[in-house]
Amino acid sequence: MAISNGANGNTSHGRLQGKKALVTGGGMGIGEAISRKLASEGASILIADFNEKEGTRVVNSLRGEIGTQAEFVFADVTKRADWDRIVSVAQEKFGRLDILVNNAGTAYEAQSSLTVSEEAFDKVYAVNVKSIFHSVQTVFRMMIEQPSPGGSVVNISSIAALRPRGKLVWYNSSKAAVSNATKALAHEFGPQGIRCNAVCPVLVPTQLANNFVPTFENTEEGRRKAAELFQIPLGRLTTTEDVANTVLWLASDESSFITGMDHNVDGGRSI
Ligand SMILES: NC(=O)c1ccc[n+]([C@@H]2O[C@H](COP(=O)([O-])OP(=O)(O)OC[C@H]3O[C@@H](n4cnc5c(N)ncnc54)[C@H](O)[C@@H]3O)[C@@H](O)[C@H]2O)c1
């Protein structure tokens, strides 16, 4: 039976009813869309972000517009102490975690690899890769030790992991690490009931997109030009909704036999 979700007119079929989800970087962009999508299907949402203002805005909107349980925890995903705090808040508010979306990510402006600063390199690897390392020793552990162990982990990688191009070499390679680790983690933790999948979008019009195409303008014309530049057969860019829909399926029991895969959400760009 469809459940109406009030003010925003979203209709939920409760595909995640009763599930507890953690979304990192849920304060804006792709993470916000994922949080809204999972909430609209009945999941309780914990947003971990270092942008308190935006994270709180999304949480309030999930509570008010969708009427789901939503909580915010301030966290820098590069820090182990912050992951320990995420787990205590999840334990206190939800008692368990069924879904982890490692979405928080960063990039530097596309440029010659002769000029990328060491600081930019370190930041990209800390936010995109080390965050997942920390999530394993905190959230995976929680998923294994909780009553009815297991969970679904979705790591937001990028088509850049699989079809890298110049000028963003260390961003691309950090996402290759995400996709590779996803497979090995799926192999290691499958027996404990943890599924791990990666989602690989092509350009998504968010704040981060300007790093990939510095001249990018988020207008109809700008998006059309970018889709042409990226040679996307389906003729448009990835939307935050495209990514959220794929994450929803991977988070749900509908994908219960799917693990260790890259899921390209790229309109055929990687063919
Ligand atoms: N936008 C694209 O074109 C694109 C394409 C492929 C993959 N991705 C990936 O999708 C994910 C989301 O990207 P987006 O475009 O929504 O970016 P965004 O910049 O719009 O949002 C990122 C969110 O993550 C949070 N965040 C960043 N660093 C953090 C940290 N250290 N600790 C806690 N929170 C942190 C930010 O505060 C923000 O809320 C990233 O992993 C990105 O690499 C993006």
The ligand as an SDF file (V2000), in Angstrom:
LIG
                    3D

 44 48  0  0  0  0  0  0  0  0999 V2000
   29.1500   15.9810   -8.3920 N   0  0  0  0  0  0  0  0  0  0  0  0
   29.6870   15.1190   -9.2540 C   0  0  0  0  0  0  0  0  0  0  0  0
   29.8460   15.3910  -10.4660 O   0  0  0  0  0  0  0  0  0  0  0  0
   30.1050   13.7570   -8.7750 C   0  0  0  0  0  0  0  0  0  0  0  0
   30.3710   12.7610   -9.7410 C   0  0  0  0  0  0  0  0  0  0  0  0
   30.7860   11.5000   -9.3040 C   0  0  0  0  0  0  0  0  0  0  0  0
   30.9090   11.2320   -7.9540 C   0  0  0  0  0  0  0  0  0  0  0  0
   30.6410   12.2270   -7.0400 N   0  0  0  0  0  0  0  0  0  0  0  0
   30.8070   11.8930   -5.6150 C   0  0  0  0  0  0  0  0  0  0  0  0
   29.5670   12.0640   -4.9570 O   0  0  0  0  0  0  0  0  0  0  0  0
   29.7850   12.3900   -3.5840 C   0  0  0  0  0  0  0  0  0  0  0  0
   28.9640   13.6180   -3.1920 C   0  0  0  0  0  0  0  0  0  0  0  0
   29.3910   14.7040   -3.9920 O   0  0  0  0  0  0  0  0  0  0  0  0
   28.5270   16.0350   -4.2150 P   0  0  0  0  0  0  0  0  0  0  0  0
   28.6830   16.3810   -5.6430 O   0  0  0  0  0  0  0  0  0  0  0  0
   27.1790   15.8900   -3.6330 O   0  0  0  0  0  0  0  0  0  0  0  0
   29.3930   17.0810   -3.3570 O   0  0  0  0  0  0  0  0  0  0  0  0
   28.9510   18.3790   -2.5150 P   0  0  0  0  0  0  0  0  0  0  0  0
   30.2010   19.1710   -2.3610 O   0  0  0  0  0  0  0  0  0  0  0  0
   27.7560   19.0120   -3.1270 O   0  0  0  0  0  0  0  0  0  0  0  0
   28.5110   17.7760   -1.0960 O   0  0  0  0  0  0  0  0  0  0  0  0
   29.4270   17.0980   -0.2930 C   0  0  0  0  0  0  0  0  0  0  0  0
   28.9000   16.9900    1.1270 C   0  0  0  0  0  0  0  0  0  0  0  0
   29.8890   16.2830    1.8900 O   0  0  0  0  0  0  0  0  0  0  0  0
   30.2330   17.0460    3.0480 C   0  0  0  0  0  0  0  0  0  0  0  0
   31.6440   16.7930    3.3740 N   0  0  0  0  0  0  0  0  0  0  0  0
   32.7320   17.0460    2.6080 C   0  0  0  0  0  0  0  0  0  0  0  0
   33.8560   16.7360    3.2730 N   0  0  0  0  0  0  0  0  0  0  0  0
   33.4800   16.2470    4.4870 C   0  0  0  0  0  0  0  0  0  0  0  0
   34.1860   15.7660    5.6260 C   0  0  0  0  0  0  0  0  0  0  0  0
   35.5170   15.7230    5.6660 N   0  0  0  0  0  0  0  0  0  0  0  0
   33.4600   15.3410    6.6940 N   0  0  0  0  0  0  0  0  0  0  0  0
   32.1050   15.3880    6.6780 C   0  0  0  0  0  0  0  0  0  0  0  0
   31.3840   15.8610    5.6330 N   0  0  0  0  0  0  0  0  0  0  0  0
   32.0680   16.2810    4.5540 C   0  0  0  0  0  0  0  0  0  0  0  0
   29.9660   18.5020    2.6510 C   0  0  0  0  0  0  0  0  0  0  0  0
   29.7890   19.3320    3.7970 O   0  0  0  0  0  0  0  0  0  0  0  0
   28.7080   18.3470    1.8010 C   0  0  0  0  0  0  0  0  0  0  0  0
   27.5400   18.3380    2.6070 O   0  0  0  0  0  0  0  0  0  0  0  0
   31.2980   12.5720   -3.4410 C   0  0  0  0  0  0  0  0  0  0  0  0
   31.8650   11.3820   -2.9360 O   0  0  0  0  0  0  0  0  0  0  0  0
   31.7480   12.8210   -4.8690 C   0  0  0  0  0  0  0  0  0  0  0  0
   33.0980   12.4850   -5.0790 O   0  0  0  0  0  0  0  0  0  0  0  0
   30.2400   13.4620   -7.4210 C   0  0  0  0  0  0  0  0  0  0  0  0
  1  2  1  0
  2  3  2  0
  2  4  1  0
  4  5  1  0
  4 44  2  0
  5  6  2  0
  6  7  1  0
  7  8  2  0
  8  9  1  0
  8 44  1  0
  9 10  1  0
  9 42  1  0
 10 11  1  0
 11 12  1  0
 11 40  1  0
 12 13  1  0
 13 14  1  0
 14 15  2  0
 14 16  1  0
 14 17  1  0
 17 18  1  0
 18 19  2  0
 18 20  1  0
 18 21  1  0
 21 22  1  0
 22 23  1  0
 23 24  1  0
 23 38  1  0
 24 25  1  0
 25 26  1  0
 25 36  1  0
 26 27  1  0
 26 35  1  0
 27 28  2  0
 28 29  1  0
 29 30  1  0
 29 35  2  0
 30 31  1  0
 30 32  2  0
 32 33  1  0
 33 34  2  0
 34 35  1  0
 36 37  1  0
 36 38  1  0
 38 39  1  0
 40 41  1  0
 40 42  1  0
 42 43  1  0
M  CHG  2   8   1  16  -1
M  END
$$$$
